[in-house]
């Protein structure tokens, strides 16, 4: 019965693809003519719309609001609720939040559901305007069972490889588009600065340049898959979301304007200027102002300074929160006015279609919001819809979705997960595991746990729901598959068994980590390995036999008694191909090339921890940057040399780009991929400067014995800082004076005049 129903839905959806939207005749409305410019089509459609229709375009509603009982039940689409949302209130967008999908979680059913929502909007709305359909596809099309799940962003950050990140974004976009979805709420451009924060693993790095470069690569991948834009990317969560004052998600942040401008905002800017179609606003507050109501962020910075032309959207219920949680508005119309006048174009108000329509209309009637301001936002939304081709091609062929999505690009996911592995310790060359090993013990509860290996935002919001079997390869399965013939792999299911079996093992691989979760539920006031896991690793070390610790987690964890094993491999949340990736590194099929995109703490209590800590007169233990493993750390099965660094010019102007040449060598016996970072330091500066700051990087493949010189560029924007006093009121500029650029142990001085 279920298979027959799926086939019926897919066939119906495929037929929908042939249905015309509005007849595209030469004498028809200008906005229906595909050959006309987007600007002219937007103007023509806008003048035909009523105020109510314009207001509806600015609202995004959860699909759960049109399913089942139209509350949270899910299930089949409800025709009455579709009418309320898409016709009576003319909502311009629908989203599937984490876990909000069709009754049967297959790609074909997703496509059929999205087609049906789209068809209702197109057929029933007066002007036949399609909806934007959004989803959080943050590590592959992760809501869809059977879709390939990539490493979470923190793992991709460890690759230091924009090409791999771009390819992952493109793969995700292809899967998303195959199910009819045209808006992906990714990438995250926030910085990882506090290990306690529950969304730490959703970021790429603690460093602005690394995070921004990879976020920009993701934008390019999502928006250029197969050479044609079908899916809009979203830069989120703009801006300064990742430094809640006590480490808990959405707690307000208090940061200096200089820190905001010089450190927290550049990663968003880089991603926005890569061409992102949309920006999602920070749910939190910064310096006493909710970001959703900040005209400084949404208009002055984003549009006036950065030139952003696309659509801004709030996060979940954040406009309503201006009244109910932040209490800066007396009622809902006033809250709407604050957000819209600040520069918000679309509100993710998932359950409040009628309240939104009535609220914004009341704001207009009370003179709080002008129709001209509404026209501005609606024009941006319509331009996005035209740009994505939704008026010409609002539907997909659902019968092709399964083939396009199920298991797609597994080899790429394996490559990405392998590149993300960071080898942090390898005493006595314990790794790679010798081909002569006769007995390998695999211990730890995370060794055979695909759900926690995938992490949060996988099928469900908080991770894979109970009772759902996620396809993929666990670490245990990967080891069993990769072990040489004649090697016995023993799975220890209890701690006592693990210790007993380890006593005569050639090596024990113990897989430790943390449970999958998302957002506030993933907050960790004490980001450390659990006491039970520490005790297990300590007991395994006491056997005197080699122990390899593999960490499957979304953040560095204080290891405590588990520190100091023979080898330590950080695997992050590597996704459905993670078991293969770990095994490839353990057995030496792959030479580890991952490098830490964040700092690994020695102990609790030093959060937030990041390598760009500013110098001061402090002198207490651990009061300066004091990490167990520093930002950029990572080992290889070969050795490398940084032979020289030279500058193209000894002096440049404040608006000039610094050109650098770095010579590197593979001095070992294995081919490998080397991350080449360049840092800058200042002998003296007008405002405090960190001891070192990443200003350029690349990744280069080197054969054993090979030497190569790579060229890197440092644009002035990377060196710019906010001058002036404590108020940080100055405009960003490049200070004149001496700059020292360092690669490995080699350095070169450049003067900025």
FENJO-V238370 format. One record per residue. PSI is psi in degrees with one decimal (NA if undefined). D_FIRST is the distance of its C-alpha to the first C-alpha in Angstrom with 2 decimals. Layout:
[[PSI	D_FIRST] [PSI	D_FIRST]]
This chain:
[[-44.7	0.00] [-44.4	3.81] [-37.6	5.55] [-39.8	5.11] [-40.5	6.15] [-44.3	8.68] [-39.5	9.93] [-45.3	10.49] [-44.1	12.32] [-40.8	14.25] [-43.0	15.32] [-42.1	16.48] [-35.2	18.31] [-37.6	19.92] [-35.9	21.23] [-33.9	22.61] [-23.9	24.75] [-6.3	26.75] [130.7	27.64] [151.5	31.26] [-81.8	32.33] [132.8	35.78] [124.4	37.50] [81.3	39.75] [155.1	42.84] [-28.8	46.37] [8.3	47.42] [179.3	44.46] [140.9	44.67] [-37.6	45.98] [-14.1	43.12] [-2.8	40.70] [111.8	42.79] [-27.7	41.45] [-12.3	44.91] [157.5	46.64] [153.1	47.42] [-42.2	45.26] [-44.8	48.31] [-37.5	48.89] [-40.8	45.25] [-47.5	45.18] [-41.3	48.45] [-44.9	47.34] [-41.5	44.06] [-40.4	45.74] [-16.9	48.38] [-11.0	45.80] [144.4	44.01] [165.6	44.87] [-39.9	45.73] [-40.2	42.55] [-37.1	40.45] [-44.6	42.46] [-42.1	42.01] [-36.0	38.22] [-24.1	38.21] [8.7	39.74] [141.3	36.89] [126.0	33.81] [141.7	31.03] [141.2	28.20] [-25.7	24.68] [-22.0	24.07] [-11.2	26.44] [17.6	24.02] [148.7	20.78] [-121.0	19.76] [6.4	23.12] [24.9	24.91] [-83.6	26.58] [16.1	24.86] [-23.3	21.49] [-161.5	19.41] [-157.3	16.04] [154.8	15.61] [140.2	18.82] [116.5	21.15] [-38.5	23.03] [-41.1	26.09] [-32.6	26.53] [-41.6	26.05] [-43.7	28.90] [-45.9	31.04] [-49.9	30.74] [-21.7	30.70] [-58.8	32.73] [-39.1	34.91] [-1.5	35.76] [39.8	35.10] [136.2	33.96] [-11.5	34.60] [150.1	32.21] [145.1	28.97] [153.2	28.29] [106.4	25.66] [173.3	27.68] [120.5	26.91] [-2.3	23.42] [94.8	22.53] [-166.7	19.49] [168.0	16.02] [-39.6	13.49] [120.3	11.98] [74.9	15.22] [156.3	15.03] [-40.7	17.76] [-39.8	15.61] [-35.9	14.28] [-47.5	17.93] [-41.1	19.19] [-41.4	16.94] [-47.7	18.12] [-41.1	21.70] [-43.1	21.70] [-42.4	20.63] [-45.5	23.40] [-42.1	25.81] [-38.5	25.12] [-44.3	25.81] [-44.8	29.03] [-45.5	30.14] [-37.8	29.46] [-22.9	30.59] [149.1	33.51] [-40.9	36.87] [8.6	37.82] [49.0	34.38] [123.0	34.75] [162.2	31.84] [155.5	31.18] [133.5	31.79] [119.4	28.73] [154.4	29.84] [151.6	28.56] [82.9	30.40] [78.4	29.72] [-13.1	32.72] [69.1	32.15] [-178.3	29.61] [66.5	26.44] [-8.8	26.27] [-15.5	23.65] [122.7	20.88] [125.4	19.43] [-13.4	20.52] [148.3	23.29] [128.2	26.71] [115.9	28.68] [167.8	32.39] [148.1	35.25] [164.6	36.04] [-35.4	39.01] [-34.8	41.60] [-43.2	40.70] [-32.4	40.87] [-33.5	44.20] [-15.1	45.44] [-25.0	45.05] [35.7	47.72] [95.4	46.14] [-33.3	45.40] [-42.0	44.05] [-40.3	41.30] [-42.3	40.47] [-43.8	40.37] [-39.9	38.08] [-40.4	35.66] [-41.6	35.75] [-40.9	35.08] [-44.8	32.12] [-44.3	30.65] [-38.9	31.33] [-42.3	29.56] [-42.4	26.34] [-47.2	26.75] [-34.9	27.50] [-22.5	24.49] [12.6	22.28] [0.1	24.52] [138.0	26.68] [4.2	30.41] [117.4	32.20] [124.4	32.43] [66.3	34.37] [153.4	36.22] [167.2	38.69] [125.7	40.54] [8.4	44.28] [158.3	45.53] [146.2	47.90] [105.0	47.38] [-15.3	50.51] [112.5	49.72] [-16.3	47.72] [-23.5	46.97] [132.3	44.86] [-17.6	41.10] [15.7	40.36] [-42.8	42.84] [-12.5	40.24] [-5.7	38.99] [166.3	42.40] [-33.2	43.87] [166.5	47.33] [-13.3	50.26] [134.4	52.33] [-41.5	52.25] [-45.5	52.81] [-47.0	50.22] [-44.5	47.59] [-39.8	48.46] [-42.3	48.52] [-36.2	45.07] [-40.6	43.63] [-40.0	45.18] [-39.5	43.65] [-43.8	40.18] [-47.5	40.79] [-39.1	41.87] [-46.4	38.82] [-41.2	36.31] [2.2	38.12] [20.8	38.97] [130.9	35.90] [21.3	36.09] [0.2	39.28] [135.2	37.79] [117.1	37.17] [-20.4	33.56] [134.2	33.38] [136.1	36.07] [160.1	37.35] [121.4	38.62] [122.3	41.70] [159.2	41.49] [103.9	42.83] [126.8	46.04] [159.2	48.46] [25.5	49.80] [-28.2	46.67] [10.7	47.02] [58.2	50.22] [143.1	49.56] [-28.1	52.84] [15.1	51.68] [-4.7	48.81] [139.9	46.06] [134.6	43.52] [5.1	44.60] [136.4	47.99] [147.7	50.61] [143.8	52.55] [110.9	56.30] [155.3	57.48] [155.6	60.55] [-35.8	60.41] [-45.5	61.73] [-41.9	58.98] [-48.4	56.33] [-41.3	57.74] [-25.3	58.75] [-48.6	55.99] [-32.4	52.88] [-26.9	52.47] [-33.9	53.13] [-38.0	49.70] [-43.5	48.05] [-44.5	50.69] [-40.9	50.06] [-41.0	46.32] [-45.0	46.95] [-3.7	49.52] [-6.2	47.15] [17.6	45.58] [136.4	42.86] [-29.1	41.43] [159.1	40.89] [130.6	42.34] [137.6	40.85] [143.8	43.51] [130.6	44.39] [-21.5	43.17] [-172.9	46.41] [148.6	50.01] [123.6	52.84] [41.4	56.45] [3.7	55.74] [122.6	53.69] [134.4	49.88] [-33.1	48.84] [-22.1	46.74] [16.4	50.03] [106.5	52.24] [-29.2	53.89] [-49.1	55.68] [-50.6	52.47] [-24.8	50.37] [-56.9	53.17] [-51.3	56.33] [-58.3	54.85] [-46.3	51.54] [-47.5	52.63] [-43.3	56.42] [-40.8	57.09] [-15.1	54.05] [24.4	53.36] [132.4	49.64] [-4.3	48.34] [-152.8	44.64] [133.0	42.51] [138.3	42.96] [143.6	40.18] [168.6	40.50] [-175.9	38.45] [113.2	36.32] [23.0	38.10] [-25.0	41.45] [-46.2	43.04] [-35.1	42.49] [-23.3	43.85] [-29.6	47.18] [-48.5	47.63] [-31.6	45.79] [-48.3	46.43] [-24.3	49.32] [42.8	51.08] [0.1	52.82] [142.7	51.71] [-28.2	52.56] [177.5	49.41] [-44.4	46.25] [-37.2	47.91] [-37.8	50.62] [-43.6	48.12] [-44.3	46.41] [-41.1	49.87] [-44.8	50.84] [-48.0	47.82] [-43.4	47.96] [-24.3	51.72] [-25.7	51.49] [7.8	49.38] [135.3	45.71] [-38.6	43.64] [138.6	40.20] [124.8	39.32] [83.1	36.19] [79.8	36.08] [-22.5	32.36] [10.0	32.29] [49.8	35.34] [-50.0	34.90] [-42.1	37.03] [-39.4	39.50] [-49.9	39.98] [-46.4	40.62] [-37.0	43.02] [-45.8	44.62] [-35.5	45.48] [-41.5	46.70] [-38.3	48.93] [-37.7	50.21] [-46.5	51.20] [-32.4	52.84] [3.1	54.80] [17.6	56.02] [-29.1	54.27] [136.3	52.27] [153.1	53.42] [-33.1	51.37] [-39.3	52.78] [-39.6	51.17] [-43.9	47.77] [-36.4	48.26] [-48.6	48.92] [-43.9	45.61] [-35.9	43.58] [-41.1	45.30] [-41.3	44.18] [-44.9	40.55] [-39.0	40.56] [-38.5	42.34] [-42.8	39.59] [-43.5	36.93] [-42.6	39.07] [-31.0	39.84] [-4.2	36.19] [21.4	35.68] [-29.3	33.16] [-29.6	34.79] [-34.1	34.37] [73.4	31.06] [-13.2	29.01] [162.5	25.57] [164.9	24.07] [102.0	21.83] [-22.3	18.58] [-15.2	17.52] [-4.6	20.48] [-43.3	20.00] [-46.4	18.32] [-32.3	21.12] [-23.4	23.72] [-45.4	22.91] [116.4	21.44] [12.8	24.56] [137.9	26.81] [36.7	30.54] [-35.3	30.32] [-38.1	33.82] [-41.1	35.15] [-38.0	33.72] [-42.2	35.39] [-45.9	38.59] [-43.9	38.54] [-37.3	37.98] [-44.0	40.72] [-25.8	43.12] [-13.9	42.52] [127.8	43.68] [113.5	47.13] [115.3	49.39] [-20.3	51.87] [138.7	53.74] [68.1	54.46] [134.5	57.49] [23.7	58.96] [46.0	56.37] [-37.1	53.80] [149.6	51.21] [155.7	50.05] [130.8	49.37] [142.4	51.64] [-19.9	50.25] [-4.4	52.40] [130.8	50.53] [-24.5	49.54] [122.7	47.77] [124.0	45.72] [134.6	44.56] [119.8	41.69] [171.0	41.90] [140.1	40.70] [-20.2	37.47] [-1.0	36.47] [-28.8	36.65] [45.1	33.05] [89.6	31.47] [-31.2	29.35] [-48.2	28.55] [-25.7	32.22] [-31.9	33.06] [-30.7	30.94] [-172.5	32.44] [173.7	31.69] [43.3	29.81] [111.9	27.04] [-58.1	23.45] [170.5	25.12] [-47.8	28.59] [5.8	30.21] [-175.3	28.45] [123.4	25.28] [155.6	23.81] [139.4	23.78] [-5.5	20.81] [130.1	19.99] [111.4	20.93] [123.1	22.75] [141.1	23.17] [179.4	26.89] [117.8	30.10] [171.3	32.15] [-43.2	35.92] [-47.4	35.84] [-38.5	33.42] [-41.8	35.58] [-44.8	38.73] [-40.4	37.43] [-35.9	36.38] [-15.6	39.71] [139.5	42.13] [155.2	44.59] [134.0	44.44] [-9.0	46.28] [128.7	45.67] [123.6	44.11] [117.3	41.78] [121.8	41.80] [114.6	39.34] [119.3	41.23] [-13.4	38.93] [162.0	41.78] [-42.6	44.91] [-42.1	47.21] [-39.4	45.49] [-45.7	45.70] [-41.8	49.43] [-44.0	50.08] [-31.2	48.24] [-21.3	49.89] [-29.0	53.32] [21.0	53.29] [149.5	50.70] [-35.0	51.72] [145.2	49.76] [128.8	47.40] [113.7	44.80] [123.8	44.00] [117.1	41.24] [168.9	41.82] [-152.3	40.54] [158.3	39.08] [148.6	35.79] [140.5	33.52] [174.3	34.13] [149.6	34.82] [-133.6	37.58] [-32.2	39.56] [-18.6	37.58] [-1.6	38.71] [142.8	42.36] [94.3	44.53] [-23.1	48.07] [83.1	48.89] [79.7	47.19] [161.5	47.99] [138.5	46.42] [155.6	45.68] [-39.7	48.41] [-40.8	46.29] [-38.4	45.52] [-41.7	49.18] [-40.3	50.27] [-48.0	48.03] [-40.2	49.37] [-42.6	52.91] [-36.7	52.61] [-39.6	51.29] [-36.5	54.25] [-15.9	56.59] [-18.2	55.68] [-0.6	57.66] [156.7	55.01] [135.2	53.45] [130.0	50.71] [123.2	48.47] [127.0	46.79] [123.8	43.68] [122.0	42.86] [99.0	39.32] [162.8	39.91] [6.1	40.07] [158.2	43.83] [137.6	46.90] [136.9	47.36] [126.0	50.74] [-26.1	50.76] [-127.3	53.56] [-9.1	54.06] [-4.4	51.39] [154.6	53.62] [18.0	55.62] [169.6	53.37] [-35.8	54.25] [150.6	51.58] [122.2	49.46] [121.2	46.49] [119.8	44.82] [-6.8	41.22] [-141.5	40.19] [87.5	36.40] [-1.7	35.64] [-166.0	31.87] [-18.2	29.39] [11.5	32.07] [-35.9	34.66] [-39.7	34.88] [-42.5	35.83] [-45.9	38.32] [-46.4	40.03] [-38.1	40.33] [-38.7	41.73] [-44.3	44.49] [-39.3	45.14] [0.4	45.72] [7.7	47.52] [-35.7	45.19] [140.9	45.48] [117.3	48.69] [133.8	47.93] [-2.3	48.87] [148.1	47.38] [145.2	49.91] [127.2	49.62] [0.2	48.84] [170.5	49.96] [144.0	52.62] [118.0	52.01] [149.0	53.92] [-39.1	56.27] [171.1	55.86] [156.8	54.49] [-3.5	56.35] [13.6	56.94] [140.9	54.06] [147.7	53.90] [126.2	54.83] [152.8	55.23] [-18.5	57.73] [25.9	59.22] [136.5	60.93] [150.4	64.18] [153.3	67.55] [-172.5	69.57] [7.1	72.38] [152.0	70.02] [4.4	70.95] [162.8	69.03] [132.0	66.80] [12.2	63.51] [-22.3	64.51] [178.3	64.35] [116.8	61.43] [80.6	60.95] [153.0	57.60] [-46.3	56.63] [124.4	55.18] [159.5	56.19] [130.2	54.21] [-3.7	53.83] [151.9	54.22] [140.8	52.54] [170.4	53.65] [169.5	53.17] [4.5	53.80] [-178.0	56.56] [150.8	59.42] [156.4	60.26] [137.6	63.40] [105.2	64.02] [-34.4	67.17] [154.7	68.25] [134.7	67.45] [150.6	69.46] [146.2	69.45] [-35.3	70.00] [146.0	72.58] [-19.0	74.63] [144.2	74.41] [163.3	72.09] [170.0	72.16] [-21.1	70.01] [11.5	67.72] [156.8	67.60] [135.4	64.96] [119.3	65.92] [132.6	65.25] [149.7	65.00] [122.9	64.99] [126.5	63.75] [125.8	64.45] [156.1	62.22] [147.2	62.19] [105.6	60.01] [5.1	62.64] [-160.5	60.46] [3.4	59.12] [146.7	55.45] [151.2	53.90] [166.5	52.44] [124.6	51.40] [128.0	53.87] [127.8	53.40] [96.0	56.65] [146.3	57.25] [129.6	60.39] [155.8	61.71] [147.7	64.51] [160.8	67.10] [126.9	70.05] [-34.4	73.50] [144.8	74.05] [156.4	72.10] [-37.1	72.69] [159.5	69.53] [135.0	68.03] [142.5	66.19] [161.8	64.08] [-31.6	65.60] [152.4	63.20] [129.5	60.52] [126.0	58.02] [-11.5	58.96] [153.4	57.39] [159.2	55.22] [171.9	53.66] [128.9	51.99] [135.5	53.60] [126.9	52.75] [126.8	55.84] [158.6	56.46] [127.2	58.63] [-3.0	62.18] [144.1	61.32] [138.6	63.06] [147.3	61.86] [126.0	63.00] [148.9	60.38] [136.2	61.16] [150.4	59.97] [138.6	60.69] [99.9	61.26] [158.8	61.15] [-31.0	63.30] [-29.1	60.36] [-26.7	59.55] [-13.6	63.11] [144.8	63.47] [164.9	64.05] [115.5	64.91] [-177.2	68.69] [-165.9	70.77] [-162.6	71.14] [-29.1	68.79] [-13.3	67.47] [37.8	65.89] [-5.9	66.87] [164.5	67.71] [141.5	65.73] [138.0	64.15] [161.4	66.56] [121.7	67.51] [145.0	70.52] [152.5	73.49] [-162.7	74.72] [140.4	73.87] [135.7	70.37] [121.4	69.64] [130.9	66.59] [135.1	65.49] [117.0	63.27] [-125.7	63.38] [2.9	67.04] [146.4	68.37] [160.4	69.30] [142.8	70.96] [140.2	72.65] [137.7	72.21] [132.3	74.19] [123.5	72.72] [NA	75.52]]
